[in-house]
Amino acid sequence: MKMTKRDIAGYLGIDYKTLFNWEKDRPNLYKTVMLGLMVDEIIEKNEKSLHELKELKESFSIKKQTAF
């Protein structure tokens, strides 16, 4: 899910202007926060994909067993 800067600020419990100030005045902090959020999003997507793959495998295994 793509979050706006306002969404990110709310998630972090800070004013959205603080996030803009970090981007301008503390770029390393801003990059670290953004990378952390990206990692969380990637992990969530991969967990969903893994779940879907397991369901597909289970579905295929059931069909394979009934075919023999």
C-alpha positions as CSV (number, residue, x, y, z in Angstrom):
1,M,0.0,0.0,0.0
2,K,1.4,3.3,-1.0
3,M,1.3,5.9,1.8
4,T,1.4,9.6,1.5
5,K,3.8,11.7,3.6
6,R,0.8,12.7,5.7
7,D,0.0,8.9,6.2
8,I,3.7,8.2,7.1
9,A,3.7,11.1,9.6
10,G,0.5,9.7,11.2
11,Y,2.0,6.2,11.4
12,L,5.2,7.6,13.0
13,G,3.1,9.8,15.4
14,I,4.7,13.1,14.2
15,D,3.4,16.2,12.4
16,Y,3.7,15.9,8.6
17,K,5.7,19.1,8.6
18,T,8.4,17.3,10.7
19,L,8.7,14.8,8.0
20,F,9.2,17.5,5.4
21,N,11.8,19.1,7.6
22,W,13.7,15.8,8.0
23,E,13.8,15.5,4.3
24,K,15.3,18.9,3.9
25,D,17.4,19.3,7.1
26,R,18.2,15.7,8.1
27,P,18.3,13.7,4.9
28,N,20.0,10.6,6.4
29,L,17.3,10.3,9.0
30,Y,14.6,10.7,6.4
31,K,16.2,8.1,4.1
32,T,16.5,5.7,7.0
33,V,12.9,6.1,7.9
34,M,11.7,5.7,4.3
35,L,13.9,2.6,3.8
36,G,12.6,1.0,6.9
37,L,9.0,1.5,5.7
38,M,9.9,0.1,2.3
39,V,11.4,-3.0,4.0
40,D,8.2,-3.5,6.0
41,E,6.1,-3.2,2.8
42,I,8.4,-5.7,0.9
43,I,8.2,-8.2,3.8
44,E,4.4,-7.9,3.8
45,K,4.1,-8.5,0.1
46,N,6.5,-11.5,0.2
47,E,4.5,-13.0,3.1
48,K,1.3,-12.6,1.1
49,S,3.0,-14.2,-2.0
50,L,4.3,-17.1,0.1
51,H,0.8,-17.7,1.5
52,E,-0.7,-17.7,-2.0
53,L,2.0,-20.1,-3.2
54,K,1.4,-22.5,-0.3
55,E,-2.3,-22.5,-1.2
56,L,-1.6,-23.2,-4.8
57,K,0.8,-26.0,-3.9
58,E,-1.8,-27.5,-1.5
59,S,-4.5,-27.2,-4.2
60,F,-2.2,-28.9,-6.8
61,S,-1.3,-31.6,-4.3
62,I,-5.0,-32.4,-3.6
63,K,-5.8,-32.6,-7.4
64,K,-2.7,-34.7,-8.0
65,Q,-3.6,-37.2,-5.3
66,T,-7.2,-37.6,-6.6
67,A,-5.9,-38.2,-10.1
68,F,-4.0,-41.4,-9.2
